[in-house]
Amino acid sequence: MKYFTFLRELIGRREEEYEFEKQPTVEEIINFIADKYGKEAREYLFEKDGKLKEVLSFLVNGKSIASLNGSKTKLADGDVLAIIPPVGGG
């Protein structure tokens, strides 16, 4: 798991490794992180209706979950999930 900007500051590290008994989906992992790190993390990751925030990019091994199976994308051993914030500029 790789964290950037707000999540990196909230969690206090750039990345973490997790082990699960079965292949988790992206949504299950994001829920796990929100449960582990509390209200601020949940509000950052999820819309009020419970869907993953569309302004965030969720990448599995560098590929957008939009080009895979969305939030139902299953992760295998060694896969890396990254949560990328929106990029602004001017």
PDB file of N, CA, C and O in Angstrom, chain B, residues numbered from 101:
ATOM      1  N   MET B 101       0.842  -1.155   0.000  1.00  0.00           N
ATOM      2  CA  MET B 101       0.000   0.000   0.000  1.00  0.00           C
ATOM      3  C   MET B 101       0.889   1.219   0.000  1.00  0.00           C
ATOM      4  O   MET B 101       1.788   1.333   0.833  1.00  0.00           O
ATOM      5  N   LYS B 102       0.649   2.145  -0.933  1.00  0.00           N
ATOM      6  CA  LYS B 102       1.418   3.382  -0.986  1.00  0.00           C
ATOM      7  C   LYS B 102       0.492   4.553  -0.717  1.00  0.00           C
ATOM      8  O   LYS B 102      -0.622   4.629  -1.235  1.00  0.00           O
ATOM      9  N   TYR B 103       0.994   5.473   0.120  1.00  0.00           N
ATOM     10  CA  TYR B 103       0.217   6.639   0.507  1.00  0.00           C
ATOM     11  C   TYR B 103       0.895   7.912   0.017  1.00  0.00           C
ATOM     12  O   TYR B 103       2.121   7.998  -0.053  1.00  0.00           O
ATOM     13  N   PHE B 104       0.065   8.900  -0.322  1.00  0.00           N
ATOM     14  CA  PHE B 104       0.568  10.194  -0.773  1.00  0.00           C
ATOM     15  C   PHE B 104      -0.162  11.306  -0.026  1.00  0.00           C
ATOM     16  O   PHE B 104      -1.256  11.091   0.496  1.00  0.00           O
ATOM     17  N   THR B 105       0.423  12.457   0.023  1.00  0.00           N
ATOM     18  CA  THR B 105      -0.102  13.696   0.606  1.00  0.00           C
ATOM     19  C   THR B 105      -0.842  13.492   1.925  1.00  0.00           C
ATOM     20  O   THR B 105      -0.236  13.088   2.917  1.00  0.00           O
ATOM     21  N   PHE B 106      -2.143  13.767   1.943  1.00  0.00           N
ATOM     22  CA  PHE B 106      -2.921  13.759   3.187  1.00  0.00           C
ATOM     23  C   PHE B 106      -2.805  12.433   3.939  1.00  0.00           C
ATOM     24  O   PHE B 106      -2.561  12.429   5.146  1.00  0.00           O
ATOM     25  N   LEU B 107      -2.974  11.323   3.249  1.00  0.00           N
ATOM     26  CA  LEU B 107      -2.894  10.019   3.926  1.00  0.00           C
ATOM     27  C   LEU B 107      -1.501   9.772   4.483  1.00  0.00           C
ATOM     28  O   LEU B 107      -1.358   9.212   5.570  1.00  0.00           O
ATOM     29  N   ARG B 108      -0.477  10.183   3.750  1.00  0.00           N
ATOM     30  CA  ARG B 108       0.896  10.014   4.245  1.00  0.00           C
ATOM     31  C   ARG B 108       1.078  10.783   5.546  1.00  0.00           C
ATOM     32  O   ARG B 108       1.686  10.280   6.491  1.00  0.00           O
ATOM     33  N   GLU B 109       0.553  11.996   5.592  1.00  0.00           N
ATOM     34  CA  GLU B 109       0.657  12.806   6.810  1.00  0.00           C
ATOM     35  C   GLU B 109      -0.173  12.209   7.943  1.00  0.00           C
ATOM     36  O   GLU B 109       0.290  12.154   9.082  1.00  0.00           O
ATOM     37  N   LEU B 110      -1.383  11.763   7.651  1.00  0.00           N
ATOM     38  CA  LEU B 110      -2.265  11.191   8.663  1.00  0.00           C
ATOM     39  C   LEU B 110      -1.674   9.908   9.250  1.00  0.00           C
ATOM     40  O   LEU B 110      -1.691   9.705  10.464  1.00  0.00           O
ATOM     41  N   ILE B 111      -1.160   9.061   8.389  1.00  0.00           N
ATOM     42  CA  ILE B 111      -0.671   7.753   8.800  1.00  0.00           C
ATOM     43  C   ILE B 111       0.768   7.821   9.317  1.00  0.00           C
ATOM     44  O   ILE B 111       1.167   7.035  10.175  1.00  0.00           O
ATOM     45  N   GLY B 112       1.532   8.765   8.786  1.00  0.00           N
ATOM     46  CA  GLY B 112       2.897   8.933   9.243  1.00  0.00           C
ATOM     47  C   GLY B 112       3.914   8.062   8.536  1.00  0.00           C
ATOM     48  O   GLY B 112       5.025   7.866   9.029  1.00  0.00           O
ATOM     49  N   ARG B 113       3.533   7.535   7.371  1.00  0.00           N
ATOM     50  CA  ARG B 113       4.480   6.739   6.580  1.00  0.00           C
ATOM     51  C   ARG B 113       4.058   6.738   5.119  1.00  0.00           C
ATOM     52  O   ARG B 113       2.920   7.063   4.781  1.00  0.00           O
ATOM     53  N   ARG B 114       4.997   6.367   4.268  1.00  0.00           N
ATOM     54  CA  ARG B 114       4.753   6.357   2.825  1.00  0.00           C
ATOM     55  C   ARG B 114       4.077   5.084   2.344  1.00  0.00           C
ATOM     56  O   ARG B 114       3.341   5.089   1.358  1.00  0.00           O
ATOM     57  N   GLU B 115       4.337   4.000   3.050  1.00  0.00           N
ATOM     58  CA  GLU B 115       3.747   2.730   2.617  1.00  0.00           C
ATOM     59  C   GLU B 115       3.640   1.760   3.779  1.00  0.00           C
ATOM     60  O   GLU B 115       4.306   1.903   4.804  1.00  0.00           O
ATOM     61  N   GLU B 116       2.779   0.770   3.586  1.00  0.00           N
ATOM     62  CA  GLU B 116       2.579  -0.301   4.556  1.00  0.00           C
ATOM     63  C   GLU B 116       2.329  -1.587   3.789  1.00  0.00           C
ATOM     64  O   GLU B 116       1.899  -1.569   2.636  1.00  0.00           O
ATOM     65  N   GLU B 117       2.603  -2.695   4.446  1.00  0.00           N
ATOM     66  CA  GLU B 117       2.273  -3.996   3.879  1.00  0.00           C
ATOM     67  C   GLU B 117       1.216  -4.653   4.750  1.00  0.00           C
ATOM     68  O   GLU B 117       1.263  -4.574   5.978  1.00  0.00           O
ATOM     69  N   TYR B 118       0.268  -5.299   4.097  1.00  0.00           N
ATOM     70  CA  TYR B 118      -0.794  -6.011   4.804  1.00  0.00           C
ATOM     71  C   TYR B 118      -0.852  -7.431   4.289  1.00  0.00           C
ATOM     72  O   TYR B 118      -0.525  -7.701   3.133  1.00  0.00           O
ATOM     73  N   GLU B 119      -1.270  -8.336   5.155  1.00  0.00           N
ATOM     74  CA  GLU B 119      -1.513  -9.714   4.751  1.00  0.00           C
ATOM     75  C   GLU B 119      -2.965 -10.046   5.054  1.00  0.00           C
ATOM     76  O   GLU B 119      -3.474  -9.748   6.135  1.00  0.00           O
ATOM     77  N   PHE B 120      -3.619 -10.662   4.088  1.00  0.00           N
ATOM     78  CA  PHE B 120      -5.015 -11.064   4.228  1.00  0.00           C
ATOM     79  C   PHE B 120      -5.116 -12.559   3.961  1.00  0.00           C
ATOM     80  O   PHE B 120      -4.323 -13.114   3.201  1.00  0.00           O
ATOM     81  N   GLU B 121      -6.086 -13.207   4.584  1.00  0.00           N
ATOM     82  CA  GLU B 121      -6.259 -14.652   4.396  1.00  0.00           C
ATOM     83  C   GLU B 121      -6.735 -15.003   2.998  1.00  0.00           C
ATOM     84  O   GLU B 121      -6.346 -16.029   2.440  1.00  0.00           O
ATOM     85  N   LYS B 122      -7.581 -14.145   2.431  1.00  0.00           N
ATOM     86  CA  LYS B 122      -8.072 -14.380   1.068  1.00  0.00           C
ATOM     87  C   LYS B 122      -7.759 -13.153   0.231  1.00  0.00           C
ATOM     88  O   LYS B 122      -7.392 -12.105   0.764  1.00  0.00           O
ATOM     89  N   GLN B 123      -7.903 -13.283  -1.072  1.00  0.00           N
ATOM     90  CA  GLN B 123      -7.634 -12.155  -1.955  1.00  0.00           C
ATOM     91  C   GLN B 123      -8.670 -11.050  -1.713  1.00  0.00           C
ATOM     92  O   GLN B 123      -9.846 -11.231  -2.029  1.00  0.00           O
ATOM     93  N   PRO B 124      -8.247  -9.916  -1.161  1.00  0.00           N
ATOM     94  CA  PRO B 124      -9.201  -8.829  -0.914  1.00  0.00           C
ATOM     95  C   PRO B 124      -9.439  -8.007  -2.174  1.00  0.00           C
ATOM     96  O   PRO B 124      -8.619  -7.996  -3.093  1.00  0.00           O
ATOM     97  N   THR B 125     -10.562  -7.329  -2.198  1.00  0.00           N
ATOM     98  CA  THR B 125     -10.830  -6.376  -3.274  1.00  0.00           C
ATOM     99  C   THR B 125     -10.260  -5.024  -2.863  1.00  0.00           C
ATOM    100  O   THR B 125      -9.941  -4.802  -1.695  1.00  0.00           O
ATOM    101  N   VAL B 126     -10.137  -4.134  -3.825  1.00  0.00           N
ATOM    102  CA  VAL B 126      -9.694  -2.771  -3.535  1.00  0.00           C
ATOM    103  C   VAL B 126     -10.612  -2.150  -2.482  1.00  0.00           C
ATOM    104  O   VAL B 126     -10.140  -1.537  -1.525  1.00  0.00           O
ATOM    105  N   GLU B 127     -11.906  -2.310  -2.658  1.00  0.00           N
ATOM    106  CA  GLU B 127     -12.876  -1.739  -1.716  1.00  0.00           C
ATOM    107  C   GLU B 127     -12.675  -2.288  -0.300  1.00  0.00           C
ATOM    108  O   GLU B 127     -12.764  -1.535   0.670  1.00  0.00           O
ATOM    109  N   GLU B 128     -12.409  -3.573  -0.174  1.00  0.00           N
ATOM    110  CA  GLU B 128     -12.178  -4.167   1.149  1.00  0.00           C
ATOM    111  C   GLU B 128     -10.922  -3.590   1.801  1.00  0.00           C
ATOM    112  O   GLU B 128     -10.907  -3.332   3.005  1.00  0.00           O
ATOM    113  N   ILE B 129      -9.883  -3.392   1.017  1.00  0.00           N
ATOM    114  CA  ILE B 129      -8.658  -2.817   1.564  1.00  0.00           C
ATOM    115  C   ILE B 129      -8.874  -1.371   1.978  1.00  0.00           C
ATOM    116  O   ILE B 129      -8.401  -0.952   3.035  1.00  0.00           O
ATOM    117  N   ILE B 130      -9.578  -0.611   1.162  1.00  0.00           N
ATOM    118  CA  ILE B 130      -9.826   0.797   1.502  1.00  0.00           C
ATOM    119  C   ILE B 130     -10.690   0.879   2.765  1.00  0.00           C
ATOM    120  O   ILE B 130     -10.456   1.741   3.613  1.00  0.00           O
ATOM    121  N   ASN B 131     -11.668   0.008   2.899  1.00  0.00           N
ATOM    122  CA  ASN B 131     -12.470  -0.036   4.133  1.00  0.00           C
ATOM    123  C   ASN B 131     -11.605  -0.398   5.331  1.00  0.00           C
ATOM    124  O   ASN B 131     -11.772   0.178   6.407  1.00  0.00           O
ATOM    125  N   PHE B 132     -10.687  -1.342   5.166  1.00  0.00           N
ATOM    126  CA  PHE B 132      -9.763  -1.737   6.229  1.00  0.00           C
ATOM    127  C   PHE B 132      -8.935  -0.536   6.682  1.00  0.00           C
ATOM    128  O   PHE B 132      -8.780  -0.301   7.880  1.00  0.00           O
ATOM    129  N   ILE B 133      -8.406   0.221   5.724  1.00  0.00           N
ATOM    130  CA  ILE B 133      -7.593   1.399   6.047  1.00  0.00           C
ATOM    131  C   ILE B 133      -8.438   2.460   6.750  1.00  0.00           C
ATOM    132  O   ILE B 133      -7.992   3.064   7.726  1.00  0.00           O
ATOM    133  N   ALA B 134      -9.654   2.687   6.259  1.00  0.00           N
ATOM    134  CA  ALA B 134     -10.546   3.673   6.887  1.00  0.00           C
ATOM    135  C   ALA B 134     -10.883   3.260   8.321  1.00  0.00           C
ATOM    136  O   ALA B 134     -10.912   4.102   9.219  1.00  0.00           O
ATOM    137  N   ASP B 135     -11.136   1.976   8.536  1.00  0.00           N
ATOM    138  CA  ASP B 135     -11.411   1.491   9.896  1.00  0.00           C
ATOM    139  C   ASP B 135     -10.179   1.655  10.793  1.00  0.00           C
ATOM    140  O   ASP B 135     -10.295   2.056  11.952  1.00  0.00           O
ATOM    141  N   LYS B 136      -9.014   1.344  10.252  1.00  0.00           N
ATOM    142  CA  LYS B 136      -7.777   1.390  11.028  1.00  0.00           C
ATOM    143  C   LYS B 136      -7.395   2.815  11.415  1.00  0.00           C
ATOM    144  O   LYS B 136      -6.923   3.048  12.528  1.00  0.00           O
ATOM    145  N   TYR B 137      -7.597   3.782  10.494  1.00  0.00           N
ATOM    146  CA  TYR B 137      -7.117   5.139  10.727  1.00  0.00           C
ATOM    147  C   TYR B 137      -8.213   6.151  11.054  1.00  0.00           C
ATOM    148  O   TYR B 137      -7.924   7.330  11.257  1.00  0.00           O
ATOM    149  N   GLY B 138      -9.455   5.707  11.105  1.00  0.00           N
ATOM    150  CA  GLY B 138     -10.513   6.535  11.657  1.00  0.00           C
ATOM    151  C   GLY B 138     -11.235   7.482  10.718  1.00  0.00           C
ATOM    152  O   GLY B 138     -11.110   7.421   9.495  1.00  0.00           O
ATOM    153  N   LYS B 139     -11.990   8.352  11.346  1.00  0.00           N
ATOM    154  CA  LYS B 139     -12.932   9.243  10.667  1.00  0.00           C
ATOM    155  C   LYS B 139     -12.279  10.094   9.578  1.00  0.00           C
ATOM    156  O   LYS B 139     -12.836  10.233   8.490  1.00  0.00           O
ATOM    157  N   GLU B 140     -11.108  10.663   9.859  1.00  0.00           N
ATOM    158  CA  GLU B 140     -10.449  11.505   8.856  1.00  0.00           C
ATOM    159  C   GLU B 140     -10.107  10.714   7.607  1.00  0.00           C
ATOM    160  O   GLU B 140     -10.307  11.189   6.489  1.00  0.00           O
ATOM    161  N   ALA B 141      -9.599   9.520   7.793  1.00  0.00           N
ATOM    162  CA  ALA B 141      -9.262   8.671   6.649  1.00  0.00           C
ATOM    163  C   ALA B 141     -10.525   8.291   5.883  1.00  0.00           C
ATOM    164  O   ALA B 141     -10.541   8.337   4.653  1.00  0.00           O
ATOM    165  N   ARG B 142     -11.580   7.917   6.597  1.00  0.00           N
ATOM    166  CA  ARG B 142     -12.836   7.535   5.939  1.00  0.00           C
ATOM    167  C   ARG B 142     -13.401   8.696   5.116  1.00  0.00           C
ATOM    168  O   ARG B 142     -13.833   8.502   3.980  1.00  0.00           O
ATOM    169  N   GLU B 143     -13.396   9.889   5.686  1.00  0.00           N
ATOM    170  CA  GLU B 143     -13.926  11.057   4.966  1.00  0.00           C
ATOM    171  C   GLU B 143     -13.074  11.402   3.748  1.00  0.00           C
ATOM    172  O   GLU B 143     -13.590  11.903   2.749  1.00  0.00           O
ATOM    173  N   TYR B 144     -11.780  11.136   3.828  1.00  0.00           N
ATOM    174  CA  TYR B 144     -10.883  11.397   2.702  1.00  0.00           C
ATOM    175  C   TYR B 144     -11.098  10.383   1.575  1.00  0.00           C
ATOM    176  O   TYR B 144     -11.004  10.737   0.400  1.00  0.00           O
ATOM    177  N   LEU B 145     -11.382   9.138   1.923  1.00  0.00           N
ATOM    178  CA  LEU B 145     -11.448   8.055   0.945  1.00  0.00           C
ATOM    179  C   LEU B 145     -12.828   7.818   0.348  1.00  0.00           C
ATOM    180  O   LEU B 145     -12.939   7.357  -0.788  1.00  0.00           O
ATOM    181  N   PHE B 146     -13.886   8.130   1.103  1.00  0.00           N
ATOM    182  CA  PHE B 146     -15.241   7.788   0.683  1.00  0.00           C
ATOM    183  C   PHE B 146     -16.147   9.008   0.574  1.00  0.00           C
ATOM    184  O   PHE B 146     -16.016   9.976   1.323  1.00  0.00           O
ATOM    185  N   GLU B 147     -17.061   8.932  -0.375  1.00  0.00           N
ATOM    186  CA  GLU B 147     -18.150   9.908  -0.469  1.00  0.00           C
ATOM    187  C   GLU B 147     -19.127   9.619   0.663  1.00  0.00           C
ATOM    188  O   GLU B 147     -19.026   8.581   1.317  1.00  0.00           O
ATOM    189  N   LYS B 148     -20.061  10.517   0.898  1.00  0.00           N
ATOM    190  CA  LYS B 148     -21.052  10.301   1.959  1.00  0.00           C
ATOM    191  C   LYS B 148     -21.951   9.103   1.674  1.00  0.00           C
ATOM    192  O   LYS B 148     -22.493   8.501   2.601  1.00  0.00           O
ATOM    193  N   ASP B 149     -22.113   8.751   0.388  1.00  0.00           N
ATOM    194  CA  ASP B 149     -22.950   7.608   0.024  1.00  0.00           C
ATOM    195  C   ASP B 149     -22.201   6.276   0.121  1.00  0.00           C
ATOM    196  O   ASP B 149     -22.759   5.225  -0.193  1.00  0.00           O
ATOM    197  N   GLY B 150     -20.927   6.322   0.560  1.00  0.00           N
ATOM    198  CA  GLY B 150     -20.157   5.091   0.759  1.00  0.00           C
ATOM    199  C   GLY B 150     -19.329   4.655  -0.427  1.00  0.00           C
ATOM    200  O   GLY B 150     -18.610   3.660  -0.335  1.00  0.00           O
ATOM    201  N   LYS B 151     -19.406   5.371  -1.548  1.00  0.00           N
ATOM    202  CA  LYS B 151     -18.600   5.017  -2.717  1.00  0.00           C
ATOM    203  C   LYS B 151     -17.215   5.639  -2.589  1.00  0.00           C
ATOM    204  O   LYS B 151     -17.039   6.671  -1.941  1.00  0.00           O
ATOM    205  N   LEU B 152     -16.236   4.991  -3.218  1.00  0.00           N
ATOM    206  CA  LEU B 152     -14.893   5.551  -3.233  1.00  0.00           C
ATOM    207  C   LEU B 152     -14.918   6.919  -3.913  1.00  0.00           C
ATOM    208  O   LEU B 152     -15.629   7.115  -4.898  1.00  0.00           O
ATOM    209  N   LYS B 153     -14.150   7.852  -3.390  1.00  0.00           N
ATOM    210  CA  LYS B 153     -14.115   9.197  -3.969  1.00  0.00           C
ATOM    211  C   LYS B 153     -13.569   9.139  -5.386  1.00  0.00           C
ATOM    212  O   LYS B 153     -12.515   8.557  -5.645  1.00  0.00           O
ATOM    213  N   GLU B 154     -14.306   9.752  -6.287  1.00  0.00           N
ATOM    214  CA  GLU B 154     -13.919   9.740  -7.696  1.00  0.00           C
ATOM    215  C   GLU B 154     -12.737  10.653  -7.989  1.00  0.00           C
ATOM    216  O   GLU B 154     -12.050  10.465  -8.993  1.00  0.00           O
ATOM    217  N   VAL B 155     -12.484  11.642  -7.128  1.00  0.00           N
ATOM    218  CA  VAL B 155     -11.356  12.541  -7.362  1.00  0.00           C
ATOM    219  C   VAL B 155     -10.023  11.881  -7.048  1.00  0.00           C
ATOM    220  O   VAL B 155      -8.974  12.375  -7.460  1.00  0.00           O
ATOM    221  N   LEU B 156     -10.054  10.773  -6.326  1.00  0.00           N
ATOM    222  CA  LEU B 156      -8.840  10.025  -6.027  1.00  0.00           C
ATOM    223  C   LEU B 156      -8.615   8.968  -7.101  1.00  0.00           C
ATOM    224  O   LEU B 156      -9.566   8.407  -7.646  1.00  0.00           O
ATOM    225  N   SER B 157      -7.359   8.706  -7.393  1.00  0.00           N
ATOM    226  CA  SER B 157      -7.026   7.626  -8.319  1.00  0.00           C
ATOM    227  C   SER B 157      -6.535   6.432  -7.505  1.00  0.00           C
ATOM    228  O   SER B 157      -5.672   6.571  -6.638  1.00  0.00           O
ATOM    229  N   PHE B 158      -7.086   5.280  -7.791  1.00  0.00           N
ATOM    230  CA  PHE B 158      -6.686   4.042  -7.128  1.00  0.00           C
ATOM    231  C   PHE B 158      -5.988   3.181  -8.181  1.00  0.00           C
ATOM    232  O   PHE B 158      -6.588   2.792  -9.183  1.00  0.00           O
ATOM    233  N   LEU B 159      -4.717   2.895  -7.936  1.00  0.00           N
ATOM    234  CA  LEU B 159      -3.923   2.149  -8.901  1.00  0.00           C
ATOM    235  C   LEU B 159      -3.466   0.829  -8.308  1.00  0.00           C
ATOM    236  O   LEU B 159      -3.024   0.774  -7.160  1.00  0.00           O
ATOM    237  N   VAL B 160      -3.575  -0.233  -9.094  1.00  0.00           N
ATOM    238  CA  VAL B 160      -3.047  -1.536  -8.704  1.00  0.00           C
ATOM    239  C   VAL B 160      -1.890  -1.834  -9.654  1.00  0.00           C
ATOM    240  O   VAL B 160      -2.076  -1.983 -10.862  1.00  0.00           O
ATOM    241  N   ASN B 161      -0.710  -1.914  -9.085  1.00  0.00           N
ATOM    242  CA  ASN B 161       0.506  -2.142  -9.883  1.00  0.00           C
ATOM    243  C   ASN B 161       0.619  -1.130 -11.018  1.00  0.00           C
ATOM    244  O   ASN B 161       1.039  -1.468 -12.125  1.00  0.00           O
ATOM    245  N   GLY B 162       0.239   0.119 -10.730  1.00  0.00           N
ATOM    246  CA  GLY B 162       0.358   1.203 -11.702  1.00  0.00           C
ATOM    247  C   GLY B 162      -0.790   1.327 -12.677  1.00  0.00           C
ATOM    248  O   GLY B 162      -0.777   2.231 -13.513  1.00  0.00           O
ATOM    249  N   LYS B 163      -1.799   0.442 -12.604  1.00  0.00           N
ATOM    250  CA  LYS B 163      -2.951   0.505 -13.506  1.00  0.00           C
ATOM    251  C   LYS B 163      -4.167   0.999 -12.752  1.00  0.00           C
ATOM    252  O   LYS B 163      -4.439   0.551 -11.638  1.00  0.00           O
ATOM    253  N   SER B 164      -4.896   1.918 -13.352  1.00  0.00           N
ATOM    254  CA  SER B 164      -6.104   2.436 -12.744  1.00  0.00           C
ATOM    255  C   SER B 164      -7.135   1.324 -12.577  1.00  0.00           C
ATOM    256  O   SER B 164      -7.318   0.493 -13.467  1.00  0.00           O
ATOM    257  N   ILE B 165      -7.809   1.319 -11.419  1.00  0.00           N
ATOM    258  CA  ILE B 165      -8.832   0.293 -11.216  1.00  0.00           C
ATOM    259  C   ILE B 165      -9.986   0.480 -12.194  1.00  0.00           C
ATOM    260  O   ILE B 165     -10.762  -0.449 -12.417  1.00  0.00           O
ATOM    261  N   ALA B 166     -10.109   1.681 -12.787  1.00  0.00           N
ATOM    262  CA  ALA B 166     -11.156   1.928 -13.790  1.00  0.00           C
ATOM    263  C   ALA B 166     -10.936   1.052 -15.023  1.00  0.00           C
ATOM    264  O   ALA B 166     -11.891   0.688 -15.708  1.00  0.00           O
ATOM    265  N   SER B 167      -9.678   0.715 -15.302  1.00  0.00           N
ATOM    266  CA  SER B 167      -9.385  -0.141 -16.458  1.00  0.00           C
ATOM    267  C   SER B 167      -9.335  -1.615 -16.071  1.00  0.00           C
ATOM    268  O   SER B 167      -9.100  -2.479 -16.916  1.00  0.00           O
ATOM    269  N   LEU B 168      -9.555  -1.891 -14.801  1.00  0.00           N
ATOM    270  CA  LEU B 168      -9.580  -3.270 -14.314  1.00  0.00           C
ATOM    271  C   LEU B 168     -11.027  -3.631 -13.978  1.00  0.00           C
ATOM    272  O   LEU B 168     -11.891  -3.588 -14.855  1.00  0.00           O
ATOM    273  N   ASN B 169     -11.299  -3.982 -12.738  1.00  0.00           N
ATOM    274  CA  ASN B 169     -12.662  -4.345 -12.329  1.00  0.00           C
ATOM    275  C   ASN B 169     -13.198  -3.357 -11.291  1.00  0.00           C
ATOM    276  O   ASN B 169     -13.994  -3.722 -10.426  1.00  0.00           O
ATOM    277  N   GLY B 170     -12.752  -2.104 -11.388  1.00  0.00           N
ATOM    278  CA  GLY B 170     -13.207  -1.072 -10.466  1.00  0.00           C
ATOM    279  C   GLY B 170     -12.873  -1.418  -9.023  1.00  0.00           C
ATOM    280  O   GLY B 170     -11.842  -2.032  -8.748  1.00  0.00           O
ATOM    281  N   SER B 171     -13.740  -1.025  -8.110  1.00  0.00           N
ATOM    282  CA  SER B 171     -13.501  -1.269  -6.685  1.00  0.00           C
ATOM    283  C   SER B 171     -13.563  -2.752  -6.334  1.00  0.00           C
ATOM    284  O   SER B 171     -13.155  -3.153  -5.244  1.00  0.00           O
ATOM    285  N   LYS B 172     -14.068  -3.560  -7.249  1.00  0.00           N
ATOM    286  CA  LYS B 172     -14.150  -5.014  -7.031  1.00  0.00           C
ATOM    287  C   LYS B 172     -12.896  -5.742  -7.514  1.00  0.00           C
ATOM    288  O   LYS B 172     -12.833  -6.970  -7.462  1.00  0.00           O
ATOM    289  N   THR B 173     -11.901  -4.993  -7.981  1.00  0.00           N
ATOM    290  CA  THR B 173     -10.633  -5.587  -8.408  1.00  0.00           C
ATOM    291  C   THR B 173      -9.998  -6.331  -7.246  1.00  0.00           C
ATOM    292  O   THR B 173      -9.822  -5.773  -6.163  1.00  0.00           O
ATOM    293  N   LYS B 174      -9.655  -7.589  -7.474  1.00  0.00           N
ATOM    294  CA  LYS B 174      -9.013  -8.402  -6.434  1.00  0.00           C
ATOM    295  C   LYS B 174      -7.501  -8.223  -6.519  1.00  0.00           C
ATOM    296  O   LYS B 174      -6.925  -8.109  -7.602  1.00  0.00           O
ATOM    297  N   LEU B 175      -6.875  -8.202  -5.339  1.00  0.00           N
ATOM    298  CA  LEU B 175      -5.431  -8.084  -5.274  1.00  0.00           C
ATOM    299  C   LEU B 175      -4.814  -9.424  -4.900  1.00  0.00           C
ATOM    300  O   LEU B 175      -5.334 -10.148  -4.051  1.00  0.00           O
ATOM    301  N   ALA B 176      -3.718  -9.738  -5.537  1.00  0.00           N
ATOM    302  CA  ALA B 176      -2.992 -10.973  -5.263  1.00  0.00           C
ATOM    303  C   ALA B 176      -1.747 -10.644  -4.445  1.00  0.00           C
ATOM    304  O   ALA B 176      -1.387  -9.477  -4.283  1.00  0.00           O
ATOM    305  N   ASP B 177      -1.102 -11.676  -3.937  1.00  0.00           N
ATOM    306  CA  ASP B 177       0.148 -11.510  -3.194  1.00  0.00           C
ATOM    307  C   ASP B 177       1.124 -10.668  -4.005  1.00  0.00           C
ATOM    308  O   ASP B 177       1.352 -10.939  -5.184  1.00  0.00           O
ATOM    309  N   GLY B 178       1.694  -9.659  -3.384  1.00  0.00           N
ATOM    310  CA  GLY B 178       2.698  -8.839  -4.038  1.00  0.00           C
ATOM    311  C   GLY B 178       2.153  -7.649  -4.806  1.00  0.00           C
ATOM    312  O   GLY B 178       2.926  -6.785  -5.221  1.00  0.00           O
ATOM    313  N   ASP B 179       0.831  -7.579  -5.008  1.00  0.00           N
ATOM    314  CA  ASP B 179       0.256  -6.428  -5.694  1.00  0.00           C
ATOM    315  C   ASP B 179       0.416  -5.185  -4.828  1.00  0.00           C
ATOM    316  O   ASP B 179       0.415  -5.263  -3.599  1.00  0.00           O
ATOM    317  N   VAL B 180       0.554  -4.031  -5.493  1.00  0.00           N
ATOM    318  CA  VAL B 180       0.693  -2.768  -4.789  1.00  0.00           C
ATOM    319  C   VAL B 180      -0.489  -1.878  -5.153  1.00  0.00           C
ATOM    320  O   VAL B 180      -0.748  -1.602  -6.325  1.00  0.00           O
ATOM    321  N   LEU B 181      -1.198  -1.437  -4.116  1.00  0.00           N
ATOM    322  CA  LEU B 181      -2.307  -0.502  -4.290  1.00  0.00           C
ATOM    323  C   LEU B 181      -1.814   0.873  -3.889  1.00  0.00           C
ATOM    324  O   LEU B 181      -1.275   1.047  -2.796  1.00  0.00           O
ATOM    325  N   ALA B 182      -1.994   1.856  -4.766  1.00  0.00           N
ATOM    326  CA  ALA B 182      -1.610   3.234  -4.479  1.00  0.00           C
ATOM    327  C   ALA B 182      -2.858   4.103  -4.556  1.00  0.00           C
ATOM    328  O   ALA B 182      -3.718   3.911  -5.415  1.00  0.00           O
ATOM    329  N   ILE B 183      -2.936   5.054  -3.649  1.00  0.00           N
ATOM    330  CA  ILE B 183      -4.043   6.023  -3.627  1.00  0.00           C
ATOM    331  C   ILE B 183      -3.433   7.377  -3.969  1.00  0.00           C
ATOM    332  O   ILE B 183      -2.654   7.935  -3.196  1.00  0.00           O
ATOM    333  N   ILE B 184      -3.802   7.897  -5.141  1.00  0.00           N
ATOM    334  CA  ILE B 184      -3.210   9.125  -5.656  1.00  0.00           C
ATOM    335  C   ILE B 184      -4.239  10.251  -5.572  1.00  0.00           C
ATOM    336  O   ILE B 184      -5.355  10.108  -6.070  1.00  0.00           O
ATOM    337  N   PRO B 185      -3.871  11.371  -4.944  1.00  0.00           N
ATOM    338  CA  PRO B 185      -4.793  12.507  -4.861  1.00  0.00           C
ATOM    339  C   PRO B 185      -4.893  13.218  -6.204  1.00  0.00           C
ATOM    340  O   PRO B 185      -4.074  12.992  -7.096  1.00  0.00           O
ATOM    341  N   PRO B 186      -5.903  14.082  -6.346  1.00  0.00           N
ATOM    342  CA  PRO B 186      -5.999  14.844  -7.597  1.00  0.00           C
ATOM    343  C   PRO B 186      -4.777  15.743  -7.752  1.00  0.00           C
ATOM    344  O   PRO B 186      -4.224  16.235  -6.769  1.00  0.00           O
ATOM    345  N   VAL B 187      -4.370  15.947  -8.987  1.00  0.00           N
ATOM    346  CA  VAL B 187      -3.213  16.795  -9.258  1.00  0.00           C
ATOM    347  C   VAL B 187      -3.712  18.167  -9.667  1.00  0.00           C
ATOM    348  O   VAL B 187      -4.539  18.303 -10.569  1.00  0.00           O
ATOM    349  N   GLY B 188      -3.203  19.169  -8.995  1.00  0.00           N
ATOM    350  CA  GLY B 188      -3.578  20.543  -9.340  1.00  0.00           C
ATOM    351  C   GLY B 188      -2.359  21.277  -9.868  1.00  0.00           C
ATOM    352  O   GLY B 188      -1.219  20.851  -9.687  1.00  0.00           O
ATOM    353  N   GLY B 189      -2.624  22.345 -10.497  1.00  0.00           N
ATOM    354  CA  GLY B 189      -1.511  23.126 -11.015  1.00  0.00           C
ATOM    355  C   GLY B 189      -1.981  24.488 -11.463  1.00  0.00           C
ATOM    356  O   GLY B 189      -3.167  24.812 -11.397  1.00  0.00           O
ATOM    357  N   GLY B 190      -1.082  25.237 -11.895  1.00  0.00           N
ATOM    358  CA  GLY B 190      -1.476  26.566 -12.331  1.00  0.00           C
ATOM    359  C   GLY B 190      -0.367  27.282 -13.020  1.00  0.00           C
ATOM    360  O   GLY B 190      -0.542  28.423 -13.449  1.00  0.00           O
TER     361      GLY B 190
END
